[in-house]
Amino acid sequence: MNNNKMIKTDNRIKQLFKRHNESSKIMSLFLTAGYPDLESTVDLILGLEENGTDFIELGMPFSDPLADGPTIQYSSNIAIEKGITMDKIFGMVRQVRQKSEIPIVLMGYINPVLRYGIDEFCEEASKAGVDGLIIPDIPIEESGMISEKIRSQGLSLIYLVAPNSSDQRMQKIDEASDGFVYCVSVTGVTGAREGDEVAQSVARFINRVKQNVVKNPKMVGFGIKTHEDAQRIATDMDGFIVGSALIDTIREHYPENDWKEKVFDFVRTLKYGKS
């Protein structure tokens, strides 16, 4: 167990950012575990990696996802209806680890973690091969209940900053984060937005992030749905995060015979642009 912890002290997230070539942007994709069905998640993760994804945010479905827009709420509901559980999510990560070292961050709400048991959750996540956690509904002031447990298992704890975060709060979050800081470009729930809307609201926010988040790499997300969106918004960031646009693409094509190929085409275009 100690050997496992030593490996994870410099986990896959940190290794990724150390290797990062600033001429390209890191791309993270959010995928709801168990969507569109329980059997597809592992193949999707491996295919996303093959088509340019640098790390995965694997969503832990929850029945009351207050910060999520309709797209991710829909995918969470489908996954719950199909029988997703926390143990099945850990099992999916174990299966990925048989073939891939892509960094995996679990993202979701604190309720399922508390229901599982904080100690047991962190230990199982670490043993399965998870690299970090994002739990948006635990503010930094209340995170002491879980942060020590997370870090004792060698996992990164990633916090979010948003346009309504004060400069002082951004600095505090930068100090407490471990791995990267998730920069939420638009105040509100998740969801793909029009490029102009994102661009107008994000420029001043990105400037403030650059001034106040200096310790950690910075990933920007919420509202990105095209390669052009990503490159424009992430200009001064280390990379970008896309969730709803990926889920929308899966929903549009599933269960066509070639639905995965169409999803992977979308991912390649998102990362590299149209050839």
RAVEN-V133630 format. One record per pair of residues at least 24 apart in sequence whose C-alpha atoms are under 7 Angstrom apart, sorted by the first residue. I is the first residue (numbers start at 1). J is the second residue. Records with the same first field share a line. If there is no record, write none. Layout:
I=J / J
//
This chain:
5=153 / 154
8=154 / 155
9=154
11=131
12=103 / 131
13=103 / 131 / 179
14=179
25=238 / 239
26=54 / 238 / 239 / 240
27=53 / 54 / 55 / 239 / 240 / 241 / 271
28=53 / 54 / 55 / 56 / 57 / 240 / 241 / 242
29=53 / 55 / 56 / 57 / 241 / 242 / 243
30=56 / 57 / 58 / 59 / 242 / 243
31=57 / 58 / 59 / 243
32=58 / 59 / 60 / 61 / 75 / 76
33=58 / 59 / 60 / 61 / 79 / 89
34=79 / 84
35=75 / 78 / 79
36=78 / 79
37=79 / 82
38=82 / 84
42=92 / 95 / 96
47=264
48=264 / 267
51=264 / 267 / 268
52=268 / 271
54=102
55=102 / 103 / 104
56=103 / 104 / 105
57=104 / 105 / 106 / 107
58=104 / 105 / 106 / 107
59=106 / 107 / 108
60=106 / 107 / 108
61=108
67=189 / 190
68=189 / 190
69=189 / 190 / 191
71=191 / 244 / 247 / 248
72=244
90=125 / 128
93=128 / 129 / 130
94=128 / 129
97=129
103=131
104=130 / 131 / 132
105=130 / 131 / 132 / 133
106=132 / 133 / 134
107=133 / 134 / 135
108=134 / 135 / 136
109=135 / 136 / 137
110=135 / 137 / 138
118=146
119=149
122=149 / 150 / 153
123=153
126=153 / 155
131=155 / 156
132=156 / 157
133=157 / 158
134=158 / 159
136=160
158=182
160=184
162=186 / 187
163=187 / 205
167=212
170=212 / 213
171=212 / 213
174=213 / 215 / 216
175=215
179=216
180=216 / 217 / 218 / 219
181=216 / 217 / 218 / 219
182=218 / 219 / 220
183=218 / 219 / 220 / 221
184=220 / 221 / 222
185=220 / 221 / 222
186=222
190=222
191=222 / 223 / 244
192=222 / 223 / 224 / 225 / 244 / 245
193=223 / 224
195=229
198=223
199=233
226=270
227=269 / 270 / 271 / 273
//
